[in-house]
Amino acid sequence: MTALAADAEVAMLPHKAPTGPSARRMLGLYLLLGFSAGLPFYMFNAVLTLRLSRHGVDIVIIGFFAWIALLPTFKFAWAPLVERYDVPGFTRFWGRRRGWIMLSQLGIFTSMVAMAFTSSDESLPLTALFAILLAFWTTTLEVAADGWRIELAPTQAEQAPIVAANLWGYRSAMVAAGSGAVLVAAWADWTAAYLAIALAAFAPFPILAAMRPAAEGARGRTHALATGMLASLAILLAVALATATIGWALLSAVQGAGFSAKTNVTPIVLGIALLPFLALALALPRIRRLPADALGNVSTFAAPYVELFWRYGTAILAMLAFVSLYRMGDVLTLTLSHPLWNDVGYSLEQIGVADGVVALSASMAGVALGGWLTTRMPLVWTLAIGAVTAAAGNWIYVWLWHSDPSSFVLYTSVAVDQFGNGFAGAVFVVYLSMLVSPKYPGAQYALLSGFAFLLPRLLAGASGSMQTAIGYDGFFLMSGVLSFAAIFLLPVIARVRARGAP
């Protein structure tokens, strides 16, 4: 473990060629990091929607909770901070990337414990606050880990196996969290479920902590670690207070404007979703005219994004439209699949099994096949296959809705859904990783991956309203069509060349 950390830290030193860890150690590292990020994701998303559904919360309100998953789409707003600034103490002890990872794990653990002790959902604003904090720290961990991954493995051939390992860890953890939390809730209660997953989420912390690079001496390391723990406590409290203040202000503004669960928010959401595209279209001509030597004069915060838009020009609009559609079905299905199972009449035990061994095995098979084909086929063809499999994973739930409840129907539907999502997810991560500049890997990947889920998660927040209008069958038909529509942009995507590329 120590050798792995020492190898990896070399890649973060400026003006030195990275030697990089061995392939085996790299796979082990990103399997662990994927597990660290995957455990909490289900707890503020699918498991939370099921918890709210079991507590009798209206389906429209449950849809609104899906907007918590919007937070990762805006990770580009703080990704440059992760790239540029150190975590006091932790960076000296572990290095910048891992310092942020360790801080994020502390944030994940404390947020999930808070969700455990408010699991009655008697105060929905309080439930939302802790879920938002959990989403924030989960996303911050991903920003640091993604930047590190792209630095250490810059080519498509190197990325594919690492992405597969990362997604194996990520999806294994998601399934373990979903299945484990639901089964514990069935046997005990939601408080016990969230505490159990919080402990599991904290388990990688001591493992990653042991992967310490060589430092200046025991006394200096002890001081750095103590400083880091105190600074982390201050940062966690500051973020919580800031989130509570902003949330209170937004909630007051929304209520003051007359919005409620009966308001049709879908047209408003679609209008908001178009704003980033319009702003980018207006800015692109000016960015495209910049000479290459002018990029160095751009502010530290904006430089990663200006460089990305400068390289791809107007083609970036087609690329962003493509990535916005590609994972549409995955996000929308995740939002309402668990309420669907609950409304059909499946028990928590059945849902736990579906979210466990069935989802895990199907997802891992999809990730493995997607990663393997990416190393042997043109990326455009694997992207096309992924769009088809992802759409099929949505449409299978129409069959479930119209079938009598049975374990066979539930497990088959989940297997098709998770295989498609696993395949499409592996191919998609490789595609995004190939678009970024080695100079700004973390920030540019944060922008692209965040933008990819902006429109889907905006629509996910209105999913409850859509379901009441068109039913579960209409909803899942529509989500599959939207995901499949990405395939029609592939001929355009295949012809895109970055400025300066051969």
C-alpha positions as CSV (number, residue, x, y, z in Angstrom):
1,M,0.0,0.0,0.0
2,T,2.8,2.4,0.9
3,A,4.5,1.8,-2.4
4,L,1.3,2.6,-4.3
5,A,0.9,5.9,-2.6
6,A,4.5,6.9,-3.1
7,D,4.2,6.0,-6.8
8,A,1.0,7.9,-7.2
9,E,2.1,11.1,-5.4
10,V,5.0,11.4,-7.9
11,A,2.5,12.1,-10.6
12,M,1.3,15.2,-8.7
13,L,4.7,16.9,-8.5
14,P,5.1,19.9,-10.9
15,H,7.5,19.8,-13.8
16,K,8.3,16.1,-13.4
17,A,7.3,13.2,-15.6
18,P,5.1,10.8,-13.6
19,T,6.4,7.3,-13.2
20,G,2.9,6.2,-12.1
21,P,2.0,3.1,-10.0
22,S,1.9,-0.3,-11.6
23,A,-1.2,-1.4,-13.5
24,R,-2.2,-3.8,-10.7
25,R,-1.8,-1.3,-8.0
26,M,-3.6,1.3,-10.1
27,L,-6.6,-1.0,-10.5
28,G,-6.7,-1.7,-6.8
29,L,-6.5,2.0,-5.9
30,Y,-9.4,2.9,-8.2
31,L,-11.5,-0.1,-7.1
32,L,-11.2,1.3,-3.6
33,L,-11.9,4.9,-4.6
34,G,-14.9,3.8,-6.6
35,F,-16.2,2.0,-3.5
36,S,-15.7,5.1,-1.4
37,A,-17.8,7.3,-3.8
38,G,-20.4,4.7,-4.6
39,L,-21.6,3.9,-1.1
40,P,-23.1,7.4,-0.3
41,F,-24.6,8.0,-3.7
42,Y,-27.6,5.7,-3.2
43,M,-28.2,7.1,0.3
44,F,-29.1,10.6,-0.9
45,N,-30.8,9.3,-4.1
46,A,-32.6,5.9,-4.6
47,V,-32.6,4.8,-0.9
48,L,-33.8,8.3,0.2
49,T,-36.7,8.2,-2.3
50,L,-37.7,4.8,-1.1
51,R,-37.5,6.0,2.5
52,L,-39.7,9.0,1.8
53,S,-42.1,6.8,-0.1
54,R,-42.5,4.4,2.8
55,H,-43.2,7.4,5.0
56,G,-46.1,8.4,2.8
57,V,-44.5,11.5,1.3
58,D,-46.3,12.7,-1.9
59,I,-44.7,11.5,-5.2
60,V,-44.3,15.1,-6.4
61,I,-42.3,16.0,-3.3
62,I,-40.2,12.9,-3.7
63,G,-39.5,14.1,-7.2
64,F,-38.3,17.4,-5.9
65,F,-35.8,15.6,-3.7
66,A,-34.2,14.3,-6.9
67,W,-32.9,17.8,-7.4
68,I,-30.4,17.1,-4.6
69,A,-28.6,15.1,-7.3
70,L,-28.2,18.3,-9.2
71,L,-25.4,19.3,-6.9
72,P,-22.8,17.1,-8.6
73,T,-23.6,18.7,-12.0
74,F,-22.3,22.0,-10.6
75,K,-19.1,20.6,-9.3
76,F,-17.2,22.7,-11.8
77,A,-18.0,25.6,-9.5
78,W,-15.6,24.3,-6.9
79,A,-13.4,21.9,-8.9
80,P,-10.7,24.6,-9.5
81,L,-10.4,25.0,-5.7
82,V,-9.7,21.3,-5.4
83,E,-7.1,21.6,-8.2
84,R,-5.4,24.7,-6.8
85,Y,-5.7,24.8,-3.0
86,D,-4.5,22.5,-0.2
87,V,-6.4,21.1,2.7
88,P,-4.3,22.4,5.7
89,G,-2.4,19.6,7.3
90,F,-3.8,16.8,5.2
91,T,-2.0,17.9,2.0
92,R,1.3,18.0,3.9
93,F,0.5,14.5,5.3
94,W,-0.9,12.8,2.2
95,G,-0.6,15.1,-0.8
96,R,-3.1,17.5,-2.4
97,R,-5.4,14.9,-4.2
98,R,-5.5,12.5,-1.3
99,G,-5.8,15.3,1.2
100,W,-9.1,16.3,-0.4
101,I,-10.2,12.7,-0.6
102,M,-9.7,12.2,3.1
103,L,-11.5,15.4,4.0
104,S,-14.4,14.3,1.7
105,Q,-14.6,11.0,3.5
106,L,-15.0,12.7,6.8
107,G,-17.7,14.9,5.4
108,I,-19.5,11.8,3.9
109,F,-19.4,10.0,7.3
110,T,-20.7,12.9,9.4
111,S,-23.5,13.7,6.9
112,M,-24.7,10.2,6.8
113,V,-24.8,9.9,10.6
114,A,-26.9,13.1,10.6
115,M,-29.3,11.5,8.1
116,A,-29.5,8.5,10.3
117,F,-30.7,10.5,13.3
118,T,-33.3,12.4,11.3
119,S,-34.6,9.3,9.6
120,S,-38.2,9.9,10.7
121,D,-38.4,12.6,8.1
122,E,-40.6,14.7,10.3
123,S,-38.8,17.7,9.1
124,L,-38.3,17.5,5.4
125,P,-36.1,20.6,5.2
126,L,-33.7,19.0,7.7
127,T,-33.7,15.8,5.7
128,A,-32.9,17.8,2.6
129,L,-30.0,19.7,4.4
130,F,-28.1,16.6,5.4
131,A,-28.8,14.9,2.0
132,I,-27.3,18.0,0.3
133,L,-24.2,17.9,2.5
134,L,-23.8,14.2,1.7
135,A,-24.1,14.9,-2.0
136,F,-21.5,17.8,-1.7
137,W,-18.9,15.7,0.0
138,T,-19.4,12.7,-2.3
139,T,-19.0,15.0,-5.3
140,T,-15.8,16.6,-3.9
141,L,-14.3,13.1,-3.4
142,E,-15.1,12.3,-7.1
143,V,-13.5,15.6,-8.3
144,A,-10.2,14.8,-6.6
145,A,-10.2,11.1,-7.6
146,D,-11.1,11.9,-11.3
147,G,-8.4,14.4,-11.6
148,W,-5.9,12.0,-10.2
149,R,-7.0,9.2,-12.5
150,I,-6.7,11.3,-15.7
151,E,-3.2,12.5,-14.6
152,L,-2.0,9.0,-14.0
153,A,-3.6,7.3,-17.1
154,P,-3.9,9.9,-20.0
155,T,-4.6,7.5,-22.9
156,Q,-7.7,5.6,-23.9
157,A,-5.9,2.2,-23.6
158,E,-4.8,3.1,-20.1
159,Q,-8.2,4.6,-19.1
160,A,-10.4,1.6,-20.0
161,P,-9.3,-0.9,-17.4
162,I,-9.0,1.8,-14.7
163,V,-12.5,3.1,-15.5
164,A,-13.8,-0.5,-15.4
165,A,-12.1,-1.1,-11.9
166,N,-13.4,2.3,-10.7
167,L,-17.0,1.5,-11.8
168,W,-16.8,-2.0,-10.4
169,G,-16.0,-0.5,-7.0
170,Y,-18.6,2.3,-7.5
171,R,-21.4,0.1,-8.6
172,S,-20.6,-2.6,-6.1
173,A,-20.8,0.0,-3.4
174,M,-24.0,1.5,-4.8
175,V,-25.6,-2.0,-4.8
176,A,-24.2,-2.8,-1.4
177,A,-25.6,0.5,0.0
178,G,-29.0,0.1,-1.7
179,S,-29.5,-3.6,-0.9
180,G,-27.8,-3.4,2.5
181,A,-29.7,-0.3,3.7
182,V,-33.1,-1.7,2.5
183,L,-32.5,-5.0,4.2
184,V,-31.4,-3.4,7.5
185,A,-34.4,-1.1,7.3
186,A,-36.6,-4.1,6.9
187,W,-35.1,-5.9,9.8
188,A,-34.6,-2.9,12.1
189,D,-35.3,0.7,11.0
190,W,-34.0,3.5,8.7
191,T,-31.7,4.9,11.5
192,A,-29.9,1.6,11.8
193,A,-29.7,1.4,8.0
194,Y,-28.0,4.8,7.6
195,L,-25.7,4.1,10.5
196,A,-24.6,0.8,9.0
197,I,-23.8,2.4,5.6
198,A,-22.1,5.3,7.3
199,L,-19.7,2.8,9.0
200,A,-19.1,1.0,5.7
201,A,-18.4,4.3,4.0
202,F,-15.8,5.2,6.6
203,A,-14.0,1.8,6.2
204,P,-11.8,3.0,3.3
205,F,-10.5,5.9,5.4
206,P,-8.0,4.0,7.5
207,I,-7.0,2.0,4.4
208,L,-6.3,5.1,2.4
209,A,-4.7,6.7,5.4
210,A,-2.2,3.9,5.7
211,M,-1.1,4.6,2.1
212,R,1.1,7.4,3.3
213,P,3.9,8.8,1.2
214,A,7.3,9.3,2.8
215,A,7.3,12.5,4.9
216,E,9.7,14.5,7.0
217,G,9.6,12.6,10.2
218,A,7.2,11.3,12.8
219,R,6.9,14.5,14.7
220,G,6.2,16.5,11.5
221,R,3.7,14.0,10.3
222,T,1.9,14.0,13.7
223,H,1.7,17.8,13.6
224,A,0.4,17.8,10.1
225,L,-2.3,15.2,10.8
226,A,-3.5,17.1,14.0
227,T,-3.6,20.3,12.0
228,G,-5.6,18.5,9.3
229,M,-8.1,17.1,11.7
230,L,-8.8,20.5,13.3
231,A,-8.9,22.2,9.9
232,S,-11.3,19.5,8.6
233,L,-13.7,20.1,11.6
234,A,-13.7,23.8,10.9
235,I,-14.3,23.2,7.2
236,L,-17.2,20.7,7.8
237,L,-18.9,23.1,10.1
238,A,-18.5,26.1,7.8
239,V,-19.9,24.2,4.8
240,A,-22.9,23.0,6.9
241,L,-23.7,26.5,8.1
242,A,-23.3,27.9,4.6
243,T,-25.6,25.2,3.1
244,A,-28.2,25.8,5.8
245,T,-28.2,29.5,5.2
246,I,-28.4,29.2,1.4
247,G,-31.1,26.5,1.7
248,W,-33.3,28.6,4.0
249,A,-33.0,31.6,1.7
250,L,-33.9,29.5,-1.4
251,L,-36.8,27.8,0.3
252,S,-38.2,31.1,1.5
253,A,-37.9,32.6,-2.0
254,V,-39.7,29.6,-3.6
255,Q,-42.5,29.6,-1.0
256,G,-42.8,33.4,-1.4
257,A,-43.2,33.0,-5.2
258,G,-46.2,30.7,-4.6
259,F,-44.7,27.4,-5.7
260,S,-46.1,24.2,-4.1
261,A,-46.4,20.5,-4.8
262,K,-49.3,21.3,-7.2
263,T,-47.3,23.6,-9.4
264,N,-46.4,22.3,-12.8
265,V,-42.7,22.8,-12.8
266,T,-41.8,20.9,-16.0
267,P,-41.9,23.9,-18.4
268,I,-39.9,26.0,-15.9
269,V,-37.3,23.2,-15.6
270,L,-36.9,22.9,-19.3
271,G,-36.5,26.7,-19.6
272,I,-33.7,26.7,-17.0
273,A,-32.1,23.7,-18.7
274,L,-31.7,25.8,-21.9
275,L,-29.9,28.7,-20.2
276,P,-26.4,27.2,-20.0
277,F,-26.6,26.3,-23.7
278,L,-27.6,29.9,-24.6
279,A,-24.9,31.4,-22.4
280,L,-22.3,29.2,-24.0
281,A,-23.5,29.9,-27.5
282,L,-23.1,33.7,-26.8
283,A,-19.6,33.3,-25.3
284,L,-18.2,30.9,-27.9
285,P,-17.4,33.3,-30.8
286,R,-15.3,35.5,-28.5
287,I,-13.5,32.5,-27.0
288,R,-12.9,31.0,-30.4
289,R,-11.2,34.1,-31.6
290,L,-8.6,34.2,-28.8
291,P,-5.0,33.5,-29.9
292,A,-3.4,30.6,-28.2
293,D,-1.0,32.8,-26.2
294,A,-3.9,34.7,-24.7
295,L,-5.1,31.6,-22.8
296,G,-2.4,32.1,-20.2
297,N,-3.9,35.5,-19.2
298,V,-7.3,34.0,-18.3
299,S,-8.1,33.9,-14.6
300,T,-7.2,30.8,-12.6
301,F,-10.9,29.9,-12.1
302,A,-12.0,30.3,-15.7
303,A,-8.8,29.0,-17.5
304,P,-9.8,25.3,-17.6
305,Y,-13.2,26.0,-19.1
306,V,-12.0,28.7,-21.6
307,E,-9.3,26.3,-22.8
308,L,-11.8,23.5,-23.3
309,F,-14.2,25.8,-25.3
310,W,-11.3,27.2,-27.3
311,R,-10.1,23.8,-28.4
312,Y,-13.5,22.5,-29.6
313,G,-15.2,25.8,-30.6
314,T,-18.8,25.5,-31.7
315,A,-18.6,21.7,-31.8
316,I,-18.8,21.8,-28.0
317,L,-22.5,22.6,-28.3
318,A,-23.1,19.3,-30.1
319,M,-20.9,17.4,-27.7
320,L,-22.7,18.8,-24.7
321,A,-26.1,18.0,-26.2
322,F,-24.9,14.5,-26.8
323,V,-23.6,14.0,-23.2
324,S,-26.8,15.5,-21.8
325,L,-29.0,12.9,-23.6
326,Y,-26.7,9.9,-23.2
327,R,-27.3,9.2,-19.5
328,M,-30.9,10.6,-19.4
329,G,-32.5,7.2,-19.0
330,D,-30.2,6.2,-16.2
331,V,-30.9,9.3,-14.1
332,L,-34.7,9.3,-14.7
333,T,-35.0,5.5,-14.0
334,L,-33.0,5.9,-10.7
335,T,-35.4,8.5,-9.5
336,L,-38.7,6.6,-9.9
337,S,-37.7,2.9,-10.1
338,H,-37.9,2.4,-6.3
339,P,-41.2,4.3,-5.9
340,L,-42.4,2.2,-8.8
341,W,-41.5,-1.1,-7.1
342,N,-43.1,0.1,-3.9
343,D,-46.3,1.0,-5.7
344,V,-46.5,-2.3,-7.5
345,G,-46.4,-4.0,-4.1
346,Y,-42.9,-5.5,-3.8
347,S,-41.6,-6.0,-0.2
348,L,-38.4,-4.4,1.2
349,E,-36.9,-7.9,1.3
350,Q,-37.6,-8.4,-2.5
351,I,-36.3,-4.9,-3.3
352,G,-33.2,-5.6,-1.2
353,V,-32.4,-8.7,-3.2
354,A,-33.0,-6.9,-6.5
355,D,-30.7,-4.1,-5.4
356,G,-28.2,-6.6,-4.2
357,V,-27.0,-9.7,-6.0
358,V,-29.1,-9.2,-9.1
359,A,-28.1,-5.5,-9.7
360,L,-24.5,-6.2,-8.8
361,S,-23.9,-9.1,-11.1
362,A,-25.7,-7.5,-14.0
363,S,-24.0,-4.2,-13.6
364,M,-20.5,-5.7,-13.3
365,A,-21.1,-7.7,-16.4
366,G,-22.1,-4.5,-18.3
367,V,-19.1,-2.6,-17.0
368,A,-16.7,-5.4,-17.9
369,L,-18.1,-5.8,-21.4
370,G,-18.1,-2.0,-22.0
371,G,-14.6,-1.6,-20.8
372,W,-13.4,-4.6,-22.8
373,L,-15.0,-3.4,-26.0
374,T,-13.7,0.1,-25.6
375,T,-10.1,-1.3,-25.9
376,R,-11.0,-3.2,-29.1
377,M,-13.5,-1.1,-31.0
378,P,-13.8,2.5,-32.1
379,L,-15.3,4.6,-29.3
380,V,-18.2,5.8,-31.5
381,W,-19.4,2.2,-32.0
382,T,-19.3,1.3,-28.3
383,L,-21.1,4.6,-27.5
384,A,-23.9,3.5,-29.9
385,I,-24.2,0.1,-28.3
386,G,-24.4,1.8,-24.9
387,A,-27.2,4.0,-26.0
388,V,-29.3,1.0,-27.1
389,T,-28.6,-1.0,-23.9
390,A,-29.4,2.0,-21.7
391,A,-32.7,2.6,-23.5
392,A,-33.7,-1.1,-23.1
393,G,-33.1,-0.7,-19.4
394,N,-35.8,2.0,-19.2
395,W,-38.3,0.2,-21.4
396,I,-38.2,-3.0,-19.4
397,Y,-40.0,-1.2,-16.6
398,V,-43.1,-0.8,-18.7
399,W,-43.3,-4.6,-18.7
400,L,-42.8,-4.6,-15.0
401,W,-45.6,-2.1,-14.4
402,H,-48.1,-4.1,-16.4
403,S,-47.1,-7.5,-15.0
404,D,-48.3,-9.1,-11.8
405,P,-45.8,-8.8,-9.0
406,S,-43.3,-11.7,-9.0
407,S,-39.7,-12.1,-8.1
408,F,-38.9,-13.2,-11.7
409,V,-40.3,-10.0,-13.2
410,L,-38.6,-7.8,-10.7
411,Y,-35.2,-9.5,-11.0
412,T,-35.3,-9.7,-14.8
413,S,-36.2,-6.0,-15.1
414,V,-33.4,-5.0,-12.7
415,A,-30.9,-7.2,-14.5
416,V,-31.6,-5.6,-17.9
417,D,-31.6,-2.1,-16.4
418,Q,-28.3,-2.5,-14.6
419,F,-26.5,-4.3,-17.4
420,G,-27.4,-1.4,-19.8
421,N,-26.4,1.2,-17.3
422,G,-23.1,-0.5,-16.5
423,F,-22.2,-0.9,-20.1
424,A,-23.1,2.7,-21.0
425,G,-21.5,4.1,-17.9
426,A,-18.1,2.5,-18.6
427,V,-18.0,3.7,-22.2
428,F,-19.2,7.2,-21.3
429,V,-16.5,7.7,-18.7
430,V,-13.8,6.8,-21.2
431,Y,-15.3,9.2,-23.7
432,L,-15.3,12.1,-21.3
433,S,-11.8,11.4,-20.1
434,M,-10.5,11.6,-23.7
435,L,-11.9,15.1,-24.1
436,V,-10.0,16.8,-21.3
437,S,-6.6,18.5,-21.4
438,P,-3.8,17.0,-19.3
439,K,-3.2,20.5,-18.0
440,Y,-6.7,20.7,-16.4
441,P,-7.9,17.2,-15.9
442,G,-9.9,17.5,-12.7
443,A,-11.7,20.8,-13.6
444,Q,-12.5,19.9,-17.2
445,Y,-13.8,16.5,-16.3
446,A,-15.9,18.0,-13.6
447,L,-17.4,20.4,-16.1
448,L,-18.2,17.7,-18.7
449,S,-19.5,15.1,-16.3
450,G,-21.5,17.7,-14.4
451,F,-23.0,19.1,-17.6
452,A,-23.8,15.6,-18.7
453,F,-26.2,15.2,-15.8
454,L,-27.6,18.8,-15.6
455,L,-30.6,18.3,-17.9
456,P,-31.4,14.8,-16.7
457,R,-31.3,15.8,-13.1
458,L,-33.3,18.9,-13.7
459,L,-36.0,16.7,-15.4
460,A,-35.7,14.2,-12.6
461,G,-36.9,16.8,-10.1
462,A,-40.1,17.1,-12.2
463,S,-40.4,13.3,-12.5
464,G,-43.2,13.2,-9.9
465,S,-45.2,15.7,-11.9
466,M,-44.6,13.8,-15.1
467,Q,-45.6,10.5,-13.6
468,T,-48.9,11.9,-12.3
469,A,-49.6,13.2,-15.9
470,I,-48.6,10.2,-18.0
471,G,-48.3,7.3,-15.6
472,Y,-45.3,5.0,-14.9
473,D,-45.5,3.3,-18.3
474,G,-45.5,6.6,-20.2
475,F,-42.7,7.9,-18.0
476,F,-40.4,5.0,-18.7
477,L,-41.2,4.9,-22.4
478,M,-40.3,8.6,-22.6
479,S,-37.0,8.2,-20.6
480,G,-35.9,5.4,-22.9
481,V,-36.6,7.4,-26.0
482,L,-34.6,10.3,-24.7
483,S,-31.7,8.1,-23.9
484,F,-31.8,6.4,-27.3
485,A,-32.0,9.8,-29.1
486,A,-28.3,10.4,-28.3
487,I,-27.5,7.9,-31.0
488,F,-28.6,10.4,-33.7
489,L,-25.8,12.8,-32.6
490,L,-23.1,10.2,-33.0
491,P,-22.3,11.0,-36.7
492,V,-21.6,14.6,-35.6
493,I,-19.6,13.6,-32.6
494,A,-17.4,11.2,-34.6
495,R,-16.3,14.1,-36.9
496,V,-15.3,16.5,-34.0
497,R,-11.6,17.3,-33.9
498,A,-10.0,19.5,-31.3
499,R,-7.9,22.6,-32.4
500,G,-4.4,21.5,-32.8
501,A,-5.2,17.8,-33.0
502,P,-3.8,15.7,-35.9
